């Protein structure tokens, strides 16, 4: 098991071996989560604080459950409600929190790079639960685990990531991870929602679903982030659904056994047809949620091991 | 008998484009003679073959008085300027409140003469409160000593307001300095668009916004005949428009910043906010094109765009952090990177850093000729050092060059024949 990182801030700095280590351990936690007694004492005595500067139900619940199943003391802080409104800076919040001696800090923030900044100021392990449009590493890891379990491998697959790529941190982390594991990644979306310079990322870019999905093993849909749009990226939702929404006709261009993924929450009838999302032969959307808890348990376990080792070595 | 004799100096004459070993004498604050060859006189200061050049005239220095004196004052900026070989700071009007009345301008002039060891040539705002709605009292401000009119990096979006301000300013013969940027396209942009910005997930602006802003401004120059200077041209695609305007005989000049000449967008790295400037750092292709434009004389001036920001304004997520970098003390060593790289000669550098800014603003300095003010800088272009930001004289330490190896140390600075810095 090789995992050197002190924090999990993004996929960019992870080595493929570290990614495999997380996924291997997560496989073990999937088994634990399916057992009748879903508890271990791996993180017993450690304090985990979930700091969410942006609304989240699913990710926060997933991290909370992961921590509790591993025996950590978990606290949730809704940051919008408290200090930001009082004008406290991110650094001050970090220092205040650091004084409470947390061991694991799970942070989501609306600005890219904010979690990196915070990690520089605290002496515990920091997990990025999404920063702006930058990265969302645990989502990419849970997607990777889902693919590996469904396809039996995580290399040499044709994977299409479709929709609002420009505003998506999920897309960035997935592009990095899937690229590192040597898959062929395609981005499919209207040009206004594909970031400039994407063609230089070592991916193929398409603005047509039929071409983009041709011969794909995995179709990953993204949420059309309406709340992020400051106006006018697409003409209308219905035109978007017509051209880029995943329905049976478009999915027919992919391989017969292609799986369909979505990080949730879904806009049914905007980026994905309801019947596709619910098709248990194609959709692995529920599995993604399950893998989410396991991957977060694995990541926190590995970071806690490094944290304990560093403390024993007297680094802190 | 002269007041000061500097001998055995490598004299940089930006006007003639020459460098010669020789002697310079000063009398009554003016340059009294410039003689080639080694004419050692008694009581002369032996420069040891180091470079003697006209003092730098820096257009666009922000001194945070009035309003934000905790970031920079006339005293600290003046000391930084003296240590950096800057003998005239052309100050910006984007203070709090903006310098938009003769009364606030008088405050600046008074504070400057009390506290700054180097000269101050103040700019005034073009519109009241820099809000882009009504023009300032251009005539009164000119009488009070404003050398140019500029709203800093705020773009006047209302073209009608701007065209009237240009027309009125033209009748006074005054210079307008603008920030060419299409405001709609560049709204919210923290970095230049492209692969890097997308990977880092930062809001980005296309470099094309600069060309669009410049195109609009040049059209207004054609319409009104105003004397116009673009504060910072930083992209390759804006250059043809600038060249064309000059060829067509419009009274247009342009500057660029030392940061855009020596850094590129990748320097931002992992969200390093000290590299956040306005406009944002550009690609390496753009950087080299702009260096080439300075060399060819398409871009006329280089500025430090000295913008002090305290730690609190910079220690924030990149999108939220303030823009700007301090530059007075690092201006010369950064510029010498271009000299050491063989891209620009010393006369070319001092043409852009001293002579051209002086000429454009109608100031007497910026040249090594008899009768010009004895504003001088003596420096060793090869002396190496590692920059420590906490050693800077500015109150704010937000330099992108912290920890970097640089070459070029100022040995002495003179303003009107009076030594204001000595190492």
Interface residues (C-beta under 8 A of the other chain):
Chain A: X12 X89 X90 X91 X109 X111 X112 X113 X114 X116 X117 X131 X132 X133 X134 X135 X166 X169 X172 X195 X196 X197 X198 X200 X201 X230
Chain B: X188 X193 X194 X195 X196 X197 X198 X199 X200 X201 X202 X204 X206 X270 X271 X312 X315 X316 X317 X318 X319 X320
